[in-house]
């Protein structure tokens, strides 16, 4: 390449052939060489410049999705320039401790990030052949997760919540408390908030600053009044930053994405504007594929020290677990933590329904050398005793507590204590796994020894005497 060729910048072709605008979409005629996902600039007659991306190309027609909306755009007088690149995020170690909007622009009054490289935000799911199996315990400090539905490094474990339940507080608590137990290393946290209110955004920012968690976090904030297209790019921005920190900087990264329901609503809005044939409850038929493209970017890669662990949070409309968003998320991820409204009404935080919650990888991250050798037996016995206690409580509602046998009354009381002491804990209560397991023993000693059939005899002899006199 000659010097002249190297220094010559080819001018961008401008189009004045906008045919139609519908909602956040703009149709351009007579285009040439335009590609899917390519960025575009729309210059209005008053000099204002807006951005968009190509959603579809058909012959010489291109369909643009506008980032800032179409309000005020004059069809005959607006110029469209295609930039020859897709949406990118500039990544750098300087991102830690910073707050960005849904398009990756700093909103914390700090300096601009000087990127070490620019990455396409669409990324790619991890090749299954390159995946390393998740098997390292992550301590969240929350007993009902650590003890019963264990989170493992590289796992995708969503939280299913409902309107008005404290999933935001729980997300903030996990973000500041999460650590890999074996190494003692804390997580770098990448936090993506989609369609949340200003008050919710301020809560997260204040909490991260108050606890010092912001120093090891990267926050992407998309507010409810921001454009829907920005809501779609926000989780991809966050995952691109996480991939850089994990696989280039060798960090353990925890990605928390809230609220995935708002993200899916934005997908539905764009799909309706494109007049696509709707699927279940009006969501696009490719919802499963789209969610997979986000969730499958988590995991561990063979030969790499870093990892990405995901906790997506979604609010189930009308607390319906069969809603398409919750249903499809459950298929893609490795379990779910379900928040339960009746527990919330009783004043129990976090109101986790341990009977319906599940971590499919919990047995891979517990045991001798990872948590403690009695962990597996303890959680099995706690589940069994709690289930029987709940049955006794239901029976008491129908027949009255006086109709219960003495043993059923013990299980009834066990379930009450389990809700208050094991599930219930403060927002700033960071329990170690040792404290969680010991608490399980303290609750189980209220039952006759003959009922502890799921715990091996050698563990009963070793651990039980420590708690009998407490």
Secondary structure, DSSP 8 states (H G I E B T S, - for coil): --HHHHH------EE--EEEEETTEEEE-S--S--TT-EEEEE-TTS-EEEEEEEEEETTEEEEEESS-STT--TTT-EEEE-SS--EEEE-GGGTTEEEETTS-B-SS------SEEEETT-----GGGEE----EEE-S-HHHHTTS-EETT-B-EEEE-TTSSHHHHHHHHHHH-EETTT--B-EEEEEEEEE-HHHHHHHHHHHHHHTGGGGEEEEEEETTS-HHHHHHHHHHHHHHHHHHHHTS--EEEEEEE-HHHHHHHHHHHHHHTT--B-GGG-BTTHHHHHHHHHTT-EEETT-S-EEEEEEEEE-GGG-TTSHHHHHHHHHSSEEEEB-HHHHHTT-SS-B-TTT-EETTGGGS-STTTS-TTHHHHHHHHHHHHHHHHHHHHHHHHH-GGGS-HHHHHHHHHHHHIIIIII---TT----HHHHHHHHHHHHTTS-GGG-TTS-HHHHHHHHHHHHT-
